[in-house]
Amino acid sequence: MSGQPAGQPPQVDPAEIDVIAPNFKHRLSGVTSTIIQLVPVQRRLGRRIAVLGPGLPDSLPHLRFRDLMRLRQPPPGRPARVWHARRNIEMLPGIVLRDLLRMPLRLVFTSASQRRHTGWTKWLINQMDAVISTSEKTARYLKRDSAVIMHGIDIERFAPASDKASARRALNLPEQAKIVGCFGRVRAQKGTDLFVEAMLSLLPHRPEWVAVIAGRATSKHKAFERDLKNRAAQAGLGERILFVGEQTNIHEWYRVLDLFVAPQRWEGFGLTPLEAMASEVAVVATEVGAFNEIIVTGPDETGLLVAADHSVGLTLGCAELMDDDPRRIMAGKRGRTRVSERFTIEGEAQAIGKVYDKLMAGG
């Protein structure tokens, strides 16, 4: 916006906003990432939405906390605005604004949790005007109706490489090798150790394969990462099990892969299999999060599902696809088609928009 001080996020006129996306957690998380990815698409599709709170990039349109007091009047042509919360700490302020301060708001909550909710969380959810679940499994943990809207991704960004050898060369990876990857935070919850255990078993008998682990280990998990690196080195595989750290161009790393592994012990939803599938890469994943709703097994497979926290099962699943090139390549092609048809971020934004519009139409 004109007149905006350098280095400051673009401010918006509250009167022109229909939807508020609060983010009240400073640290980057999956929820924060969802907001960062989704809001620009919602705006591109014509939704008048702005974010509120810390931890979000300056490129997004921001409301200030003092702007909230200017929301006592509904936006032009609408009975109310939508407050779209994704955490307890965002549901509660929405309830206060709507019920105590009598602001014209409709409250929406997106749930990704796959566990029984506490009494407090149940109460908050029951105050919402509408609830969105990110998977059928998540919906089953709720004690009220919800719209199931699964996450989508940008299939232009996550797309197969036109020349895989060139893509590998750009990342200083061996051009002729076959590459298996595991991307995400390096920690026990994400199953990074299970992936390393599988590779310690598989790579000595498959000299053409190289494993890549991309992701950050926070200070709490540095010792965990060091132990995994030491195990790889002691096995003589330090140059074939590569820890490349956090990558801002992660879509380019997906493009060099022949196989992706998602070994999580627990997950709320889990976008990494979608990102791999969109990149035309077959997937081996554990049966957590929404993975069994994303990945197709059987005749039209896009990958394999294995039991969570089961090192032998993960190893066998990886071996099955590592050793069958035609099957693995075809699974990758089917994965790209599946994501393009069912898991685009534009599709997610449009489905969420229908929830908003239904609330607005209800007056």
N, C-alpha and C positions, 0 to 999 in steps of 0.2 A: 504494500500500500504506500502511496506517496506520503512523504513526511515521516515515515517510520525510521527511528534511530537505527544506525548500523548495529548489527549484532543482536537485535531484539526480534522476538517472534512477531509475525504479523498479527495485529489486533483486528478484531472485527466488531461491527456494530451489533450489539446483542439483539436489537430489534429485528435484525435480518436473519437470525439463527433459528432453525426449527428443531435441531437435535444437538444435545450436549453430550460429549463423550468424556466423562471424568477419568482421570488417572491419578490416584493418590498414593502411588508407590514410587519412590525415587529410583530404586534399583531396577535395572532392566530385567524383564521376565517375559514369559510367553504371552501373558496378557498385554503387556506394554507393546510387544512386537506386533500383536494383532491389531492394536489401535493404529500403530504407525503405518502398517501396510494397508489397512482398510479405509481409513478416513480419506486419503486422496482419491481412492476409487469411488467412494460414496459421493464426494464432491464432483468428480468428473461426470457422474451419472445424474447430477442435478440436485443432490441432497444438500441442503443448507446446514452444514454441520461444523462444529468447532470443538476443540479439546479444552480441557480445564485441568490444570495441575502440573506438577513437575515431571522431569524425566522424559520429556518428549522433545523431538527436534524442533528447531525454530522454523523449519519449513512448513509446519502445520499451522493453520489458523487457530489462534488462542483467544479464549475468554480469560479475563482476570477475575479473581475472586470478588473484587468490588463490583464487577459487572453483574453479579447475581441479583443484586437489589434492583436492577433495571429490568428484571424478568417478571415483574408483577402483572404485566399486561401480555396477553398472548400475541404471537406473531401475526402479521396481517393474513387474513384468510384461514387461520387455523384456530381451533378451540384451545390448544395448549401446545407446549413444547414437549419433546421426548428427552428424558434423562436416561441414558443407556449405561448402566453400571455393570461391572464385571467382577467385583469383589464386595465383600461385606462392608469394607470401609468406604465404598462408594454407594451402596444401597442406603445406608443409614442417613447420610446427608440428604439424599433425594427424598426420603420419607419426611425428614424435618422440613425441608423446603415446601413440600406439597401439603403436609397435614398440619404443621404448626404455623408456618408463615403463609399458608393458603396461596401459594403460587400455582399458576395453571400448568402443571406438569403431569405427564404420563410416564410412569416408571417401568423400564425394561431391564431385565437382568439376564445375562448370558452365563450359563453354568457349564463348566467343563469337568467338574468334579465327578469322580467315580468311586465314591465312598458314602457312607451314611452321614448325613448332615447333623450337626449339633442342634440342640433345641433353639439356640439363638439364631443360627443360620436359617433354620426352618421358618422361624417367625419373620425374619427379614424377607425371605422369598415369598411368603404368603401375603406380604404387603405390596408386592409388585403388581402392576397392571398387566404385564405379559412377561413370560419367561421363554428363553431360547435355550435349547440343549445342543451341544456340539456333536452329539452322537446318540444313537438309540440306547447304548449302554448307559450313558449319562442320564438320559430321560428316565430310565427305570429307577434311579435313585431319588427322583423327585416325587413328592406326594401331591402334585398338582399337574394340570395339563401344561404342556410346553410345545413349542414349535421346534422340530429337529432341523437345524441348519448347520451342516458340517463346514468346517473351514475350507477355504479355497486358496489357491496360490496364483501367482503371476506366471502364466505359461509362456509369455514372451521372454521373461528373464530366465526362467528355468526351462531350457530347451536343449535338445541334443546338439552336439558339436557337428558342424559341417565337415570338419577334418579333425578327427580325434588325435592323430599324430601331432599336428600343429598345436592343438590345445595342450597336449602333454609337454611339448617342447617349451611352450610359454611358461609352464609351471616348473620347469627343470625336473621333469619326471621322465623315466625311460620310455621311449616311444613304442618299443616293441613289446613291452611287458603287458600282462593283464593286471588290472588294478581293482582291488576290493577296498571299499571305504567304509568308515564309521564316523559320522559327523555329529557333533553336539558337545555339550559340556562334558569334561573328563571327570567322572565321578562314579561311585558305585551305583547310584540310582539309575544312571544311564547305561550301566552294564559294560563300560569300557573294558573292565577286566575280563569279562566273559568273551569279548571279541578278541582280546589279546591271547587268551587261553586257546581259543579256536585256531588262531593263526599260528601259534607255537606248535600246534599239532599238525596243521595242514601244509604250511609253507615248505617244510623240509622235503616233502614229497612232491611239490609242485613248483619247480624252480622258475617257471615263467610268471609266477604271480608275485605282486608286491602289495602290501597293505598300507593304507594311509588313514591316520587318525587326525581329524581336523576339529579343533575346539579348544576352549580355554579351561584351564584348571584354576579355580580361584584359590586364594591362599590356604583356605581350609582343606583343599584337596591336592595341594602340591606334593605332599608325601606319597599319596596314592599314585599320582602320575609318575613320580620318580621310581617307585617300585616297579611299575609296569615297564618303564624304559630299561631298568636294570635287568628285568627278566628277559626282555628281548635281546639285550646285549649278551647276557650270559648264555643264551641259546645260539649265539652266532647269527642272530637275525636283526641286529641293530640297524643295518642298512636296507632291510626289507620290510620292517615294521616302522613306518615313518610317523613321527609326531610333528605335525606342521603348525600347531597352535591355532589361534583364532584367525579366521580369514574374512575380510570384508567383501571379498569377491567369491563367496562360497559357491555361487552358481557356476563359476568356471571350474571349480573342483569337481562338481557333480558330472560335468561333461566329459571328464577324462576316465570315468569309472566304467568297469565292466560288470560290477556287482556292488550293491549297497547292502549293508547290514545294520539293522536297528535292534540292538540287543537289550533294550531297556528292561529293568526289573519292575518299574512302575512308570506310568505316563498318564497325564490328563487327556491329551488328544494326540499330539505328536505329528508335526508337519514333515519331518525329514523323509519318510517313505513317499509322500506326495511329491516332494521336490526331486527325489531320485526318479520316480516313475515319469514325471514330466520331462526329465532329461533323457528318457528312453533307457533307463537302467533297471534291471530286474532287482528284486528286493527279497532279502531274508529278514523276517521280523518276528519278535516275540508277541505272544497273544496278550498285549496290554493296550491301554488307551483305546483309540479307535482303529487300531491296525487291522482287526479282523473285519471291519466295515470298509476299509480302504482297499486292502489287498485281496485279489481274487486268486483262489487256489483251484485245482482241478483242471478240466480240459481247457479252459480259457485263462489259465493262470497268468498273473502278473508277478508272482513271487511265491514264497513259501512262508508259512507260519509255524513257529515252534514254541514249545512251552517256555514260560518265563523262568529265569534263574536256573536254567538247565544247560550246563556247559556242553554235555555230550550231544544233546538234541540240537543245539546251535551249531556245533561242529559238523554234525551229519548233514544238516540243512545246507550249510555253506558248501560242503563237499559236493552235494548233489548238483548244485547249479554251477559250481566252478568247473566240474568235470564234463559238463554237457553244453558245449558252445551253442548249437542250434536252438536248444530249448531255452537257454538263458537269453539269447538275442531276441527270440520271438516273445518271451515274457516282457522284455523291455519295450518292445514295440506296442504290445497290448497295453502296457502301463501308460504310455504316452496318450494313447487313444482314450483310455478310461478317465484320466485326469482332465483331458480336453473336454470331454462330454459331461463330467459330473463334479469337478472340483476346481473350477476357476474362481478367482477372487471376485470377478464381476458377477458370477452367479451367486456367490455368497452375499455380496452387497445388495443385489436385487431382491433376494429372499428376505433379508433383514428389512429392506425398505417396505416390503409388503406388511410386515408386522407393524412398523411405524404407521403406515397408512390406515391399517385396520383400527388401530387405537384412535387415530385422529377422526376417522369416520364415525366412531362411537360417540363422539362429543365429549 
